[in-house]
């Protein structure tokens, strides 16, 4: 079950809500207008799909674009 204790750890992408087959995740806006997931524990089956799809929780495995700067080549 996804648990966002620090708002900085949620990008508001709604992926967790989209993947939840039990409609256990809804979203609330804070005073600044940002969306955060709210889990209905009565509906949640602890399947873990929300944790698996969350880009913030899985940033290390998802971030694959740390390449060196591109080298400019001049076409002939």
Residue pairs with C-beta under 8 A, 6 or more apart in sequence:
1 39
1 41
1 44
1 46
1 48
1 50
1 51
2 16
2 25
2 37
2 39
2 50
2 51
2 54
2 57
3 39
4 10
4 36
4 37
7 30
7 34
7 36
9 56
9 57
10 34
10 36
10 37
10 56
11 55
11 56
12 27
12 34
12 35
12 36
13 55
14 27
14 35
14 37
15 53
15 54
15 55
16 25
16 37
16 49
16 50
16 51
16 53
16 54
17 25
17 26
17 27
17 37
17 50
19 49
19 50
19 53
20 49
20 50
21 47
21 49
22 43
22 44
22 45
22 47
23 40
23 43
24 39
24 40
24 41
24 43
24 44
24 45
25 37
25 38
25 39
25 40
25 50
26 37
26 38
26 40
27 35
27 36
27 37
27 38
28 35
28 36
28 38
29 35
29 36
30 36
37 50
39 50
51 57
52 58
55 62
